[in-house]
Amino acid sequence: MSELFDAVDALIASRSPLPSPAERKRLRQAHGLTLDEVAAALQVRRATVSGWEAGKTEPRPPERDAYARMLKQLAQLYPADPNAAAPATGTAVPETLAAPATPAPTGAEPARARTEPTGSIPEPASEDTALRPAPVSQPAATAKPMSRRPPARKAAPPGAPVGGVDARFVNGPLAVVDVTDEGQVVAYCPGGLVLEVPAKSLPSLVDWTLAEGKLGQPKLSGPGKDADPLLVLTEAALERYGLPTALTAEERTAGRIPEGHKVVKQLTRAQWQLTKRGFGPWARIYRPAQGSERACVQLCIPSWDALDSRHWGDAASLPPAELARVLGIFAARVMTPRGSTAVTGLELMTALHPPTRASEPDADGKRHSEHNPGSLGKEPVDCAPCEAPDGHPLLKDLPRFHIRGPEEKLFEEAYDWARPMTDGECTRRFLVGLDVNMAFAAGANGLTVGLGEPTHVKAPAFDPKLPGSWLVDLSHVDLSRVKVAKDKWVELDADLLPSPFTPKGERPQGPAWYATPAVAYATELGYEVRALEAYVRYDNGRYLDGWYNRLRDAYLATMADLGVDADLSPEDFLAAMDGYKSRDPELAIVVSVVKATVKGGLGKLRERPRGEGWRPGEPWRALSRPTWRPDIRAAVISRTRINLHRKMVKHAAFTGQYPVAILSDCVVYAADGESPLDFLPYREGKPLPGGFKLGVNPGLVKWEGTQTVLWGEGVREQFSAPELNLARYIKDGTVTDQDNGE
C-alpha cells in the first residue's frame, strides 16, 4: 500500500505548479543552500539549477518531482513576506559559498584587450612556498560610512557543523581585518559576516585567529592538510598594529621589513616564528607543529603589493567586504591563496597530491608516513641534462660562454610566429583573432607526466605513452602532405603553416630534443620517427588531472555567474562574452586570477634563480623542491602547441584558410567579415570536427579582437617588419615602439 501512496504523491508532485523563478532562488538562499548543493542533491548540473532560477528553463521529471518537493518544504520553513518589495531582476549575485546559519540578502561588453600575458608560460620570481555566507551583506560602495556597515559580531563559539560546514571553519577561510570609524577592529569574512576583533597587538591577533576566529579551510585531499587561516590587513589595520602602510624602496627590494622591526620583535617575544622569506607581503606566522596540531596564520598585505595588479586588477583598493568576497570566491572554488598566483598554482598541485600519506597500522597498531602513490614524492629528483635550464649545476662543466643548440637543449615553448600575408589575404577586409580558453590548462588535461627520475636510453623505440625527452630528427616531416584521419592524407601549403615542432615555426634542420607530445604528433601526421636517445620516466601518471579539474570548474562556474554558460550556441556565446566583465567586475577579477594561477603554477615548475647572490653552476633555492620539474612544464607547453597546430591543420584542410600570426594561445586569420562566424566552418550550428569551436570550455576559442587588413599592413610598413606578430596587438590595435623592441 505504501508503494501506491508514493506513486500517488509523485503523480501529484509532477503536476503541481512550481514557484516563480525569483521565489525558487529566494527559498534556496533562505535556507543557505548553494547552487552546487542543490545540483548535487538532484543529480543535475549547476548550470541547470541556475537556469531554473533564471526562468530560462523548467525542470522535467524525474528531477522536477524532487525539486518541487524541496521547494514545498522550504516554503513551509520560509513563507514569503507579503509586505516585501518585489525582487529586482537582472542583478543576481552568484552563489559561491556554503550554507549560512541564517538567510543572507543578495544583490548583484565585447572584451577586446588581452587580459592574459602573451608568449610563453612565465617563470615567476622565487618565493618560499567550505565557507558560509553570513546573516548580513555589505552593500557595494566606495565609502564606508558606519550607517552602511553591518553590525560586528563575536566569533562563532565551538559547536557542531552548521549546514554541512566544518565546525572548525564556520567563519570561512579568510578575513579582511579593518578598523571602523569608531576605532573598533573588525574582520570581514566572505558572505558579509563581520566579526569583532578584540586583539590589541599582532601577536594577540594571531592568537585570536587560532583560538576564536574559526577561520580556515578543510583539506582538498585525504592525505593532505587543512589550509591555514588567511588574514588580509588593510592600511587602517596596519597602522593599528604598528606596521607601515607601504614598504620603502629598500624593503621592496628585500621583499620584507627588517628583522629588527618592533612588530617582528613582538612576535619573537610571544614565541611566534616567521618563515625564511620573513615579514613580507605574504607573511606566514607559526609555531612548530605539536603532533598533528598546526599553529599557523598567513597574512596578506595588499598595500605592500601582495595582490599583483596584472592579475588581481584593482582588488587591493576594494572596500573590505568586497575584497573578502573576491578572495572568498577564489578560496571556495580553488583554494585559499598562499602567495602569488604562481605560488598558489603550485601549492594547489601539492594540496591535491600530497607527497606522503599514513601507512596501514603495523604490528603495534601504529601508522607511519609513507610515499603517496601518484604524487611527486617528498624529495626532489634531478632533471635530465637536456631539460636543465642554462646555469643549472648539471651544466657547470660546460665552457662559460657555450650556447646550447636544439641537439643539446629541450626547447619547448609557446608559439611566437608570423608571416607576410598573401595577395589573396590582402584583398580581404579584416584580421580576426581567436583566443584559446585556458589553453595551457587544456594542455594539462589527461596528460601523462613523469613522477620519478629520468632513465637514459640509447636508440629507443618511440612510445607515445611514455613521458620523457627524445632526441630525434623531425626535419623529414613535410606539412605539404599530412594524414588527418586514418588512411586519409591531404595536401596543404606548407609555406603558410608554422612547423609544430619549434616555437618560431621554423622547420627543424636536424636532430633536436622534443617532449613526448611533439614526437607523438609527428607519428600522427603519418611520419616515421627514430629516436637517437631519450630520457624517459617509467614512473608516471596523470598528475595534473585533479589540478586541471579544480581550475576548470572554478573558471566555468565563475563565467556562468557572469552569464557565459557552457552550453550556449555560437551566436549566444559571442553575445554573452560581449561585455561580460562589466556585469560583475569583482567576479571578473576571479576569472583573471584563475587564469593566472594556471600559467603561474606551470611556470613555477621551472622557476629560475632571482638574485640571492646566485652564480651560474650553483644550485638555487627552487631546486630543493620536489615540484621543480621542468620536464612537466615542457610536456604541457608541447601539448598545448600541438593542440593548436592540429586545429589549424584541420581548418586549412577543410577551408583552405591559413593563419597569419600566432602568439601563444592567440591565432589570427584574414577574413571578409569582422566576426569569427564569418570564417569558421559551422554547419547547422555544428563546428568542424577537430577544428576551432566557439565556447567557454578550456580548449575552445573565443573572439579576441578584429582589426582591418589595412591596419595590419600599415603597422608592418611603419616598423619595416613584414613578419611583425600582429597577434600581439589584435585586441585593441595599439602598437608602440617599445612593443616592437625598438
Helices and strands as residue ranges (DSSP letters): H 2-15, H 21-30, H 35-42, H 46-54, H 63-77, G 146-148, G 167-169, E 174-179, E 185-188, E 194-196, H 202-211, E 230-233, H 235-240, H 249-254, H 262-269, E 273-274, E 284-290, E 293-300, G 302-304, H 309-312, G 315-317, H 320-333, H 341-352, E 356-358, E 369-371, G 385-387, G 393-395, E 416-418, H 423-426, E 430-436, H 439-444, E 449-450, E 455-458, E 468-473, E 481-485, E 488-491, G 494-496, E 511-515, H 516-524, E 531-536, E 540-541, H 545-561, H 570-577, H 580-583, H 585-603, G 604-606, G 621-624, H 630-655, E 661-663, E 666-671, G 676-678, E 701-708, H 709-718, G 726-728
